[in-house]
Amino acid sequence: LRLQWINPAYQAIAPGKTMVGRTLDELWPETGQNFAAICRQVLETGTPHQVVDELNLIRRQPDGPLEQAYFTWSLHRVRLPGQDGWGLLNVAWETTARKTTEEALRESEARLRLAQDSAGAGIWGWEVASGKLSWSEELFRLFGLDPKTDKADFEVWNRVLHPDDRLAAQQRIDTAIATHTPLANEYRIVLPSGEVRWISALGHTSYDP
């Protein structure tokens, strides 16, 4: 089965390769895949072959370097126009950019967690309009809480605050919002074990125009 027609998007995957008139195995020998067997199975059974975010080694030029690239692709049996026979439709799009971004984000998050663990710090956010709080897992642990069973809200925050520090801590937050100034808050919390721990909370407010 040789390629009879391709669109510009498919050609853009490997702009230096001649594609029409070649089989998938001739076009992508560097992947090590047995495309001929996959094509036969789809033709015989009519069941599409579908792959999501598959990692392959490809060459974009005939003599170009091998590159790692992710693809989501599928093969479908289709009736040939004006004929009794069957053909195959290959749909493919490259997902390398998205997968690279996802992997970089995961690595960044892992480094951030390591930095927070090393510094004994956590990250928090508060959407004032909705009242929604968000805490990093490290902040939950810093408060002696479990992110799987406890939730980030002011009721929980007030519960862990030392009773003598609740009023002052809340006043500093109210003042920072009212005056559009950075928050510098210090207060004590009481862990479930009874241990008292000092917390330094820093924040910066942003406002909709």
C-alpha positions as a printed Julia matrix, in Angstrom:
209×3 Matrix{Float64}:
   0.0    0.0    0.0
   1.57   3.22  -1.18
   0.63   6.76  -0.3
  -1.52   8.27  -3.04
  -2.22  11.67  -1.52
  -1.04  13.7    1.47
  -2.0   17.12   2.77
   0.48  19.93   3.57
   0.26  19.29   7.31
   1.47  15.7    6.9
   4.28  16.77   4.57
   5.34  19.39   7.15
   6.25  16.61   9.59
   9.19  15.68   7.33
   9.49  18.4    4.69
  12.64  16.91   3.17
  11.11  13.53   2.37
   9.3   12.47  -0.77
   6.09  10.87   0.46
   3.69  10.14  -2.4
   4.3    6.74  -3.96
   6.03   5.32  -0.89
   4.81   2.9    1.76
   4.77   3.9    5.43
   7.65   1.48   6.07
   9.67   3.14   3.3
   8.79   6.58   4.62
   9.49   5.92   8.3
  12.01   3.02   8.49
  13.77   4.67  11.45
  10.75   4.13  13.71
  11.29   0.36  13.67
   7.56  -0.21  13.3
   6.0   -2.87  11.07
   3.49  -0.64   9.34
   2.75  -3.26   6.67
   1.42  -5.66   9.31
  -0.7   -2.92  10.89
  -2.12  -1.98   7.49
  -2.99  -5.6    6.69
  -4.78  -6.01  10.01
  -6.88  -2.89   9.49
  -7.75  -3.92   5.92
  -8.71  -7.44   6.95
 -10.71  -6.6   10.07
 -11.99  -3.09   9.39
 -11.02  -2.19  12.96
  -9.16   1.14  13.13
  -5.68   1.25  14.6
  -5.36   4.19  17.0
  -2.39   5.4   19.04
  -2.17   8.4   21.35
   1.04  10.31  22.09
   3.33   7.57  20.79
   7.05   8.26  21.07
   9.08   7.56  17.93
  12.5    8.29  16.5
  12.13  10.01  13.13
  14.17  11.77  10.49
  12.69  14.93   9.01
  15.21  14.87   6.15
  16.37  11.69   4.33
  19.85  12.0    5.83
  18.87  14.14   8.81
  19.52  13.37  12.47
  17.24  11.13  14.47
  14.78  13.1   16.59
  12.41  12.04  19.34
   8.87  12.99  18.39
   5.4   12.23  19.76
   2.48  11.43  17.49
  -1.2   10.67  17.82
  -2.18   8.74  14.73
  -4.7    6.28  13.36
  -5.4    4.07  10.38
  -8.94   3.58   9.03
 -10.26   1.33   6.29
 -12.17   3.34   3.69
 -13.98   2.45   0.49
 -12.11   3.69  -2.58
 -14.23   6.15  -4.61
 -15.74   4.56  -7.71
 -14.16   1.19  -6.97
 -15.03  -2.0   -5.17
 -11.79  -2.19  -3.23
 -10.64  -0.82   0.1
  -8.01   1.75   0.92
  -6.54   3.19   4.09
  -6.82   6.65   5.58
  -3.9    7.63   7.81
  -4.64  10.52  10.17
  -1.65  11.81  12.13
  -0.68  14.89  14.05
   2.48  15.63  15.96
   2.09  16.24  19.69
   5.77  16.8   20.52
   5.34  20.44  21.55
   2.52  19.64  23.97
   4.29  16.63  25.46
   7.51  18.61  25.85
   5.61  21.38  27.63
   3.88  18.86  29.92
   7.19  17.2   30.8
   8.85  20.56  31.47
   5.92  21.52  33.7
   6.18  18.27  35.64
   9.92  18.78  36.12
   9.33  22.39  37.21
   6.69  21.29  39.71
   9.01  18.6   41.06
  11.81  21.16  41.53
   9.37  23.53  43.22
   8.22  20.81  45.62
  11.86  19.99  46.42
  12.62  23.67  47.04
   9.59  24.03  49.3
  10.49  20.89  51.23
  14.09  22.05  51.65
  13.04  25.52  52.78
  10.14  24.38  54.95
   7.85  26.6   52.88
   4.48  26.36  51.14
   2.55  28.32  48.54
  -0.95  29.73  48.88
  -3.38  31.71  46.77
  -6.66  33.46  47.48
  -9.29  34.64  45.01
 -10.86  37.4   47.07
 -14.02  37.72  44.97
 -14.93  34.04  45.25
 -13.26  33.44  48.6
 -11.48  30.4   47.16
  -8.19  29.44  48.82
  -5.54  27.19  47.29
  -2.66  25.64  49.22
   0.27  23.6   48.0
   0.72  20.15  49.51
   3.75  21.51  51.35
   1.61  24.16  53.04
  -0.87  21.54  54.21
   1.99  19.61  55.78
   3.4   22.8   57.3
   0.04  23.3   59.03
   0.03  19.68  60.15
  -2.85  18.87  57.8
  -3.5   16.19  55.2
  -4.25  17.52  51.68
  -6.31  14.38  51.0
  -8.73  14.86  53.89
  -8.49  18.54  54.82
  -9.44  21.43  52.57
  -8.01  24.88  52.04
 -10.44  27.41  53.48
 -10.54  30.1   56.16
 -12.41  27.88  58.57
  -9.52  25.4   58.57
  -6.98  28.24  58.71
  -8.7   29.74  61.73
  -8.83  26.34  63.35
  -5.04  25.9   63.25
  -4.29  29.52  64.24
  -3.24  30.14  67.82
  -6.29  31.71  69.54
  -4.24  34.7   70.69
  -3.1   35.48  67.11
  -6.34  35.16  65.15
  -7.49  38.78  65.38
  -4.11  40.33  64.53
  -3.48  37.93  61.66
  -6.86  38.7   60.08
  -6.37  42.45  60.56
  -3.05  42.36  58.69
  -4.77  40.63  55.76
  -7.62  43.17  55.74
  -5.14  46.07  55.84
  -3.07  44.71  52.94
  -6.2   44.42  50.78
  -7.56  47.83  51.75
  -4.27  49.65  51.19
  -3.1   47.65  48.16
   0.17  46.81  49.94
   2.12  43.55  50.19
   1.19  41.25  53.04
   3.72  40.45  55.74
   2.0   38.35  58.36
   3.4   36.44  61.31
   1.38  34.22  63.58
   1.47  31.02  65.53
  -0.33  27.83  64.63
  -1.14  24.87  66.84
  -0.49  21.47  65.25
  -2.72  18.48  65.99
   0.08  17.2   68.26
  -0.18  20.37  70.35
   3.13  21.73  69.07
   3.16  25.49  68.49
   4.85  26.67  65.3
   5.57  30.21  64.08
   4.52  30.99  60.5
   5.7   33.88  58.33
   3.19  34.47  55.52
   4.05  36.78  52.63
   1.64  37.81  49.9
   1.15  40.22  47.04
  -2.26  41.31  45.83
  -3.23  41.86  42.2
  -6.38  43.61  41.09
  -8.57  43.53  38.03
  -8.4   46.78  36.05
